[in-house]
Every structure is written in C-alpha cells, then in structure tokens.
Amino acid sequence: MTKIPSSVLSVTSMMLHIIVIPIFFLCFILLYESAWMLRFLDEPINGTVINTLILASIMAGVMALSRIAMTLQGREGGSLSWLQYILWSGTEWVVSACFMALYMALLYGNFGYFPALGRCMVLVASTIAYPYLIIDFVICTTHPDEQELADADLVRFADNTGRLKLVIAREVLLYIIAQENYVSIHYLEAGIVKEYVLRQSMRGIEELMQKHGIVRCQRSYFVNPRHVKVLRRDKEGVIQAELDVANMKPVPVSPKYYDQLSRML
C-alpha cells in the first residue's frame, strides 16, 4: 500500500496537530455546542468554559504523546501506509474520547462511563475530522516528500536476480555499455571515472534508464545526456558523443537515436 509522504511525519505536521486540533475543538464547542455541555453536565454556564478547557487539554495531551511517537518513527527512517496512518489517527480520537469520558464520569455522577463515552466519541469524531483533513491536505500539497525527491536522484542497479548491487546519483552516471550477459556502468566518483560490471541485460535496465532520463544512443550503449558536450560526425560519417570528462573516449551514436539525443542537448 502507498506510503504517506515523509512531510506528514515532520515536526511541522506534529506541531500543527498538537496545537490546531485542540484549539479547533475548544472553539467549536464554545461557539456552537455550549448547549451540549450544559445538557451533559447539568451545570451552570460558568462550568461550561472550564470543563471545555479541560477536555481540550486532555485532547492536546493525547495528541502530543501520539504525534511525538509518530514523528520519532519518521526520524528513524520508518514510515506508515495510508491505512496505518488512518488507523493511528482513529486511535487518537478513541483514546481522547476515553479519557474525556473518564473525566466526565469521575467528576459528575449524572452519567455512567459508557454513556459518557458514547457521547464523547460522537463529539470528538464530528468536530476534529475537519481539521485533520485540512492539516493533512495542506501538508501533503505544500511540503513535497523529501525522501521521494532524494530517491528520485538515485539510480538503483539490481542484478538479474533482483539483488541491489549499486546505488549512484543520476548526475554522476556517464554511460553504460553491454558486454554479453553483463553491463558495464561508467560513473564519476570524486572526479575519477569508475567502472562497475553488473550481471544484467540492456533490456533489464531499460525501464530504469528511461525513468532517470538516461537514453539509448546505440544498440549497446546508454548515455547520460547531462554529460554529453557535443555530437560530432567523423570523416567516415560515424556519429560520436563527446562527454564533458577529460581524456574519455567518445560514445558511439547510431543514426536511429541521433535525433532523440540531439533534442535533449
């Protein structure tokens, strides 16, 4: 299942949930649901504000513990699927309602715990669903997933058994050449050209290359257009791509792929 963006587990998201949601709950009750509190407690209006503040504080405490744990998990490299996140958020609602009902049942004997719990569950679910949706929507749309952005710049090479063998930044990849049942990956490391031989076929890495903008320039070659300095045609009409690396042999380019590569330069 799709993982939630890492921004949902950020400190910003944590603080918004801890602060905004209890405040929204408090304002909503005081502005629109004061009659509910009066009926629930059978108390004079002066008790409404105090008890609503206590309920909002209970919610803030539950939210703080929950969101701190969620954020720490994100820092440690863990992540949640959307289903897990929804269940986690639902658990926050339930736990908040349980403690609210306990407070009501202990301080006021008008209701038993379970009747109070039912009312608190309805109240919590009907009020804080809106700020949850708004906060998560804003976080997802305005804060790009930093982990996905970082991963987008990494090329992960696996062999023909699916085992990960080499991870390099897209910018350092120069070209790839086929060698029978292997491919030879040429890349830069600290300004020095390195070679890694991977047991894989050109067809096996073709989709990966397309994903990262590495193009086929000849039947046995992929080249990174970012490192192509110029395309030249020699006296015999053979097209070659000169790379922006000193003393490196040019990469052959077949007429079939010439137009595509030249448009990318």
N, C-alpha and C positions, 0 to 999 in steps of 0.2 A: 504494500500500500504506500501511496505517496507520503513522503516525509514533510513535516511542516518546515517552513523557512527558518533558518537559524535566527533571524531577527525576532521571531516570536519568543525565543528563549533569551533575548538580550536583557540587559539591565534596564533599558528604557521601557521595554514592554512590562517588565516586572514592576517598576515604579508606577506606571500608568494603572495597572490592575490593582495595586495595593492602595493607591490614593483615590483614583477617579471613581471606581466602582462603589466603595463605601459612601463616598460623598454623594454620588448619584442616588443611592438607596436612601440616605438620610433626607435629601432634598425632596425626593419623590414622596416619601411618607409624610413629611411635614406639610407639603404643599397640597397633596391630593388625597392622602389616606389617613388624615388625623382622626376621622370618624371611626376608622377600623381600630385604631389604638384605644379609643375610648370604649368601644364595644368590647374589645378584647380584655381590657383591664378593669373595666367599670370604675375608672379613676377620673378625677377632675382633670381639666385641661392642663394644669401645671405639671402633671405627671407624664403627659404625652411627650414633651420635648426631652425630658431627662431619660425616659425609657427608650425613646428612639435613638438617642445618642449612644446609649449603652449597647443597643442592638447593632448599630453601625460599627461600634468599636469591636464588638465580637467578630463581625464580618471582616474588619480590617486585620485583626489578629490571625484569623484563619487564612486569609488571603496572603498575608505576609509569609507565614510559615510555608504555605504551599508553593508560592511563586519563587521564594528563595531556593527551595529544593529543586524546582524545575530549572531555574537559571544555573544552579551549580551543575546539574546534569548536562546542560548545554555547554558549559565551560570545559567539562571533562571529555567533550567530544561525543557525548550521547545525543540522540535525537528521538523524536516521537513521530509516529504516524498521525495523520489527522484523526483517525479513530481513537487512538490512545489519548490525544490531546483533548478531544471532546469528552471522553470518559473522565479524564483528570479534572476538567473544568466542571463536569457534572458532580464529581465527588466534592469539589469545593462548595458547591451550592448545598449539597446534602449535609455536609459537616457543619456549615454555617447555620443551617436551619435547625440541626440537632442541638447545638449549643444555645441558640436563641430560645428554643422551646424549653430547654432545661432551665434557663434563667427565668422565663415566664412561670414555669410550673413551681419553681422553688420560692419565688417571691410572692406569687399570688395564687391562692388556692381555688380560684374560680374554675380553673380548667385543670384536668389531668395532663400528664406529659404527652400522651399520644394525640389527644385532641389539639393541644397546643402545637405539636409537631406538624400535624396536617396543615394547620393554618399558616405556620411559618414556611413550610415547603412551598405552598401556593404563593405566598407573598414574595419570597426570595426569587422563585423562578419567574414570576411575572414582572418583576422590577429590574433585575440585573441582567436579564438576557440581552436587553438593548445595548447597554454599554459594553458588554462582552463582544458582541458582533461588531460594533463600531470601532472599538480599540483594535481588535484583530484585523479588521479590514484595512484600517489606516496603516498599521504596522506592516502588513504584507504588501501594500501598494506603494508606500513611500520609502520603505527601507529594503533595498534588494538583498537577496540572500548572499551574504558574503562568502559562505562556503562554496556555493554553486559558482559564484564568479571566480573564485580561486581555482576550482576544479576545471572550469572552462579553459583555463590557460595551461593545463597539464595534459600531456599526451601519455596515456597509459597503454603500454605494449604488453600483450599477453602472448604466450606461445600457442601452438596448435592444440594443447591440452587445456587451455584456459587459465593457466597459471601466470600471474602477473610477474613480469621479468624486468621491466624498465619503465620508469616514470621520469619524463623530462618536460621542461617548459616548451610550449609551442614555439616560442621565439628563438630557441637555440637549435631547433631541428633544421638541418641543411637539406639533405636529400636521402633517399632510400633506394637501394639497388637490389634487384632479385639475384639470388645465387642458388640455382637449383631448388632445393627444398628449404632454403633459408632466405632471409632478407638481411641486408647489411645496412644498419642505421648509422648515419653520419651526423654528428651534432657537435656543438661547441660546449666546452667545459672550461671555465676560467680562461677563455680566449684561445684554447687549444682544441684542435679538431680531434674528436674521439670517434671510435667505431664500436658498434655493438652488433654482434651476429645473433639473430633471433630465428629459432626454428618456427617459421611461419611462411605462408604464401602471400603473394601480392594481392590476390583476391581476398585472403583472410583479413587483411588490414585496410582494404579499400574503403569500407564504410567509415572506419575510424579516421582515415585521412580526409575524407570528404567533410566529416564533422568539424575538423580543425582547419579546414581551408588549405590542406596540402594537396597539390594537384598532380595528376599523372602527366608526365611530359614525354614519355616514351614507353614502349611496351614493358620495359624492365626497370623503369625509373619513376619515382615520385620526387617532386621538388617543392621546397617551401618558397612561394613567390616573394616573401618578405626579404629573402636573401639574394634574389636574382637582380643583378646590377644592370645587365643588358643582354639582349638576344642578338647573336651575330650569325651570319651565314659565311662559311669559308669558301675558298675558291671552287671546291667541288660541290657546292650547294648544300652542304650539311649544316643544319642549324644547331647552334650550341648556346647554352645559357651560362654566362659568366656570373659567378657568385661574388659577393662582397667580402670574400675571405682571401687573404693574400696567399699566393702560391698554390691555389687549389685548381685541379683540372676542371675544365668546363663540363657541364652535364649535357648530354645529347638531347635534342628535342625533335620529335618527328613532326612532319607537316600536319598530321592528323590532330595534334594537340597544340600546334603553334598559335592559332587564333585565340583559343581559350586562355592560354598562358599570357599572351601579349596584352589582352584586355585587362588582366589583373595587375599589370605593372604600372 
